[in-house]
Amino acid sequence: MAEQQGLPDVWAAGDAYEPYIGRWSRLVARDFVAWLAIPPRQRWLDVGCGTGALTQTVLASVEPAAVIGVDPSEGFLATARKRVDDTRASFHFGDAQKLPADDASADVAVSGLVLNFIPDPAKAISEMRRVVRSGGTIAVYVWDYAGEMQLIRRFWDAAVALDPAARDLDEARRFPICEPQRLADLFRGAELDSVESRAIDVPTVFRNFDDYWSPFLGGQGPAPTYCAALSEDRRVQLRERLRATLPVAPDGTIDLSARAFALRGMRP
């Protein structure tokens, strides 16, 4: 299957992304926002807002003055607008490397599960720094692809066992930035102060095997994109290997966990 090398990631259908990652991102977002401890009535910018999981958490948790979401996927923005019914929130098409926001126009800039997909993550951090006022907060979280983001780790371990060429598509290999020290280096390179990191672990409990497997058929993100490009025979082989290797409880549930690395800093 070497012809799959270089498959472009697909980010178009927000409703298909939700059962794959969105539902778990919301759990991480809850702990992430609590950790930031931002006071009420602040202006937030959600960079790579996707389907609105982090924006919704901010709105529900910290009484912001406003939250502006920016994303390059019109499909994801449509889902965010449909799901977020709050006059304090607005969603706009835009690139993290050239944010559609004025200098020092936000108190907080956040980004959830996005930084590793941006071609120039250092530029994205620089842009977040630009739009945040002095003393404001810049913070991100990304999955621990190489370790404890288990639902994706299990997928790629099975895929590579069947197709060694899939190794180059594995997010752990593609995104070495997704570990605390490299993230901290990015933040310090942007001359941010008070840089701190932490791991956030959340449960990802699937009702049954279909609840785990079906989201990989939605075609949104690297693993589902790979899965969609397989022939039917290869897809069945992958499905059955996963069925045989996942920890299925007697009642059919599959109890995994997901770890994200979070980082925050302050603009001087």
N, C-alpha and C positions, 0 to 999 in steps of 0.2 A: 504493500500500500504506500510505497514511497511517493507516489504521485500526489499524496495529500499534503506533503510538506509545503508550508507557506500558505495554507488555507487562510483566507481573510476571516477575522472574527465577524460574526453577524450580531448587530444590535438594532433591531427594527421593531419587534412586536413585544410591547410591554406586557401584555396579558400572558404571553408565553414565558416571559422571564420571571414573573411573580412566583409560580410554584417551584421554579428551579432554584433561584437565589433570593428573590425579594423577601420571601417569608422569613428566611434566616437572617438576612441583612437587618430586618426590623428588630430582631432580638439583640443584635450587636449594637445597633443605633441607640437603643434604650440605655445600655450601660455606658456607651461612649459619651452621650450627652450628659449623663449624670456625672461622669468623671470630669468633664470640662468645667462644670459648676459655674456657668455663665449667669450673671444676674439678669433679672427681667428687663424688658424694654430695650433690648439691644437689636441692632440690625445685622441679620445673618445673610451670608451668601453660601449657597449649596452648589459646589462645583461638581459637575457630572451627576446631577440630581437623579437621573434615571427615572424610575417610576414613582419617585417621591417618598420613599421609605424614610430617609433621614429627615426630610422636610417635615413630614407628618409627626415624627418624634419630637422635633424641636417645637412645633406648634403645640403639641399636647403637654410638653414637660416644662417649658421655661418661660412662657408668656413673652415671646419676642415682640418687638415693635413691627418687624417685617422679616420675611424670608424670601429671598430671590433665588430661584433654581435656574441653573444654566446647564444645558446638555446639547450635544450635537445630533441626537437622534429624535427626529420628529415623532416617530412612533412611540418612543418612551415618554416624550413630553405630553403626547395626547393622553396616555394612560395616567400620568401624574395629574393633569388637569381634571380628568374624570374622577380620580380618587380623592383629591384634596379640595374640599369645599370650604375655603377659609379666605376671607378678604385680605388677610395679612400676607398671603402667599401669592406669588406670581412666578410663571415659568417662561423661560426665554431660550431660543436657539442660540448656541454659542460654543466657542472653542476654549478649552481650559488654558491654552497657550496664548490666547489673546482675548481675555475676558471682556464682555460688553458692560463694563462698570467703570465709574470714575475713580481716580485716585482717592484713597482714604474715605471711601463712601460706605464702608462696612465696619462693624465692630468685631465681627467674627467671620472667618472664611473656613468652611469645612468641606471635606471630600470623602465619600465613603465608597470603597471598593473600586476606585477609578484610577488612582495614580499610576499603577503599573501598565495600564492600557494607553497612556498618553505617550506619544512619540518622544517628547522631551520633558520628562517629569521635573527636571530642574527649572525649566521655563515656567511650568505650571505653578510650582511653589513660589517662584519669583513674582508671577502675576497675582497670586493670592496675597503675597506680602504687599504688593503695590496697592491693592484695593482696600486693605485693612488700615485703619488709623493707627497712629503710634499708641502702643499699649494694648492693642487689640490682639486677638488670638487667631492663630492658624493651626488647624488640626486635621489629621487624616486617619483613616484605617484601611488596611488591606488584608486579604486572607493569607494565612500561613500555608501556602500551596505546597511547600516542601515537607510539611509535617502534619499538623493537626487539623487541617481543613479536610476532615475525613471523607465526606461524601464525594469530593472531587479527587482526593488522593486514591481512594479505592477504585474509582473509575479508571484513572490513568494507569494504575498498577495492572489492572486487568487488561486494558487496551494494549499496553506495551508487551505483556506476556504473549498476546496473540499476534502482535504486529510490531516488531522492534522499531520500525520507522516512525511509529507514533511517539517515540521518545522526544523527538524534536518539537512536538506540538504540546507536550506536557507543560502546564503552567509553571511547575516548579523549575523546569529548565529554562523556560522563556523569560521568567520574571525573577531573576536573582535579587532584584531590589527589595523583594518582599521579606525583609528581615530587619530587626530593629536597628542594627548598627548602620546599615546602608541608608535607611530612612533618616536616621539622625545626621548622617553626613550630608544628606541633601538639605536638611533644615539649617544646619550650621553653615553650609555653603551659601545659603540665602541670608546669612547674618541675622538669624533669629535668636532670641535670648530664651533662657529658661526652658530649654528643650528637654522633654520628658517622654518616656514610652511606657507602655504596659501591654500585656496580653489580655484579650477578652475571650473567654470561652463560653459558648452557648450550646445547649442540647439541640440536636437535630434528630428528632424521633419520627420515623416514618411508620405509617399505619400498617403497611404491608410492602411487598416487593414492588408492586405496580406504582405505589406512591413514590418510591425511590426512582424507579426506572423511567416512568412516563415523562418527567420533565426533561430528560436528556433527548427526547424526541422533538422538543420544541424549537430547536435550531438557533437558540440565543446564547452566545458566548462560545468560548473555545471548545469545551468538551461536547456540547450539543451540536456544534458546527461539524466537528469531526464525525460524530455519530450519524448525522444526516447524510454525510458524503459516502458512508460505507454502502456496499452492496447489501441486499437483504440477507444473504447468507452470512456475511461477515457480522452484520448487526445482530443476528440471532446468536452467533457464537459468543459475541461480547455479552449479550444479555444473559446467556446461560452460564457463562463463567462468573459473572457478578452474582447471579442467583446462588451459585455454589459456594462462593467465598465470603459473602456478606454475613454478619452475625445475626441471623434471624432467630428471634425468640419463639418459644412454643406457641404463643398466641399470634405469631406472624409479624409482630412489630420488629423494626430494625432500629436499634438505639445507637446512634453515632453522636459525635460532637464536632463543633467547628471552632477553630481558633482564628481570631483576627489580631493583628498587631496594630496598636493605635499610637499615634505620636502627636504631640502638641508643642507649640512654641509661641513666643510673643514677639511682635514687631517692636523694636526699640523706639 
